[in-house]
Amino acid sequence: MNKLFKYLFIVSGASFFVTLILILYGKGETAGPFLILSLLLLALGMRSTKKWKGFSFTVLIFAAVSLSLYYPQSLVQIGDFQYKKLIVPLLQIIMFGMGTAMSFNDFYGVIKMPKGVLIGLVCQFSIMPVLGFGLASLFNFPPEIAAGVVLIGSSPSGLASNVMAYLAKANVALSVTLTAVATIIAPFMTPLLMKYLAGSFVPIDFYAMMISIFKMVILPVVLGLVFNYFFQGKAKWLDKAMPIVSMSAIALIIMIITAAGRDSLLSIGLLLVVTAIIHNLMGYLLGYWSCRLLKMKEQDCRTIALEVGMQNGGLASGIALEMGKVSTVGLAPAVFGPWMNISGSSLATWWRDKGTKEKTTK
């Protein structure tokens, strides 16, 4: 075991033990600093090991959420400035980074792999929205919380699914193409699904949502693509910086939303977590077996399962803000995001170690 990880883990464990003692003695409100310190040290320790490095960002997100729950006022506003105004600009930065990681060649995958792309898109924009609507109705969430569950299911996949496809030894080319195409058609598909599924919970303005998504996603992604086309290989500093900037932006968005919806989250948080787990795992399961039934290759099945199960939580958060309901509709994306990182990393690692049936047969 790495020495640094060992020492950090010991201090992290001690801080977490203090947290548990304070909670057991009814002093949970004073446990915040110890819990946050425990999670931060654990995340730093994981970064120093090859095996657990991939989970460090998820632990860091939990630290950020804990900070938001214990000290919400520091993340709601400062003076007359409300932090929620940062969500859309942060999302645009993330989407620009996504564009710089793509190229126009990624869209040629539609021609090269039409079957995989078509099946992936149909699965993504049918399984998750319907599951979201069903779970929101089953658990009888308040209307705006229910709309948030449908929203996260109606959002396209993000770059995280591409990383997981790489880790799982799946079809990375198909994953990138699916993410690119799903992102491009999101301004039409997401408002349409919200109109017909979430419209029974809250009023949905189809055209306003379409324009919002175009502004938050399409413009920055296109700018990123153009930047990559003209400056590919000439701005290596940007290639290194954008993943860090994007992860920081995601963490900040989750913190702002958690702080804004703290009271609602504390009242229904556990049920929302259960919903996130069921929704996400069913997405993987149905996405994978739908492809198996259609006789697709193992690598393609894994790819589409990850694309279906992992949604773009940042986009969903931005849409919730544009709807003026970030503290309610935005809660589901804030809860689903960290869990998808945990489940996606775990599933990808398991698949990587398992290998593929094609290789085993050979």
Phi, psi and omega in degrees: 000133177305133184298316180300314179300319182299311181294316179296322180294322180296312180294321178298315179297320179295318179296320179293324178297317177299320178301313180297318180298314180298320179294317180297328180268016175073023180242041182300332182292341179263000184275351185308305182302322181290320179294315180297317178297318180300314182290321179296316180294323178296318178297317179296319179297319179296326180297337183271000179239143181291322185292319187255002184303323183294341181264355186296322181296321179297317178296322178296324177296319178297323176296318179295319178295319179298318178299319181293323181287324182276327183229062185296324185298329181289349182240007177268309178198159174230116187065234178264358183269126178263130184296336182297342177292345180278344189299310182295312176301321178295318179296321179295325176295317178299316181292326175297316177299323177297319179295321179292338179273356180250175173214165180296337178296334181299331182280346176289345179299336178297324179282321183286324184230058186299320181297312181296318180294314181297311180297319180298315181293318179298315179297315184296317184264018175232309184297307187290317178297317180294319176299317180300315179296316181296316181291320179298321179287319182298315182273358174053050178292156171305149187311313184287328175293317179299318179298326178294323178294318177294322182298314181295327178287335182268359181273153179286175176282166179238189182295337180301324180294329177292319178296317180294324177296321177295315180296325183278001184058040179266195181273092185296322179300317178294320180299313180296317180296316179298317179298316181297311182292317179299322179294319182292323182270357180302322180302338177262312187291316183297311176298324180297313180294320178296322181298316186268341179254309181277348180298340177281348180259312180220156177295136180238124176265101186304309186290321178296319179292321180298316179295320180298315181294321178301317181291320184277334188243300189298310182301307180294326178294316179297318177299320177295319178297316180296317179300315181296324181296318184271334186240019180302125180081353182259351180228063182297330178299326180289321178300324180281326186280323187299319177300320179292316179298316181296315179296320178295320180295318178298315180299317181293320178299314179297320179297315182296316181293318179297317179295318181294324182252027186306311184297316179294322182293321180292331182279328183232014187304313184297318180294325179291323176296316178300317178298316180300317181295313181296313182301311182294312182293323177293327176298313177300311186297308182291323178297316181293309186285337173297318180288323177298319179295333179268013174063036178275162179295154181303315181297321179291323178298316179296317181300309183292326176300316180290322179295322180287317186284335185251120184252164178275089182296328179297317178297316179300322178294318179297320178296318179300321178294316180297332176282349183078023184226043185294331182278354179235297178298329182282353183292316181302312177301323180293327180278318184294324184306302180300320181295321181297326177293321179293308184293319180297316179296317181294314180295318180297318179295318179296316178295321180299315181289331182284331184079189179244154180297325179300317181290320180299316180297318180296000000 
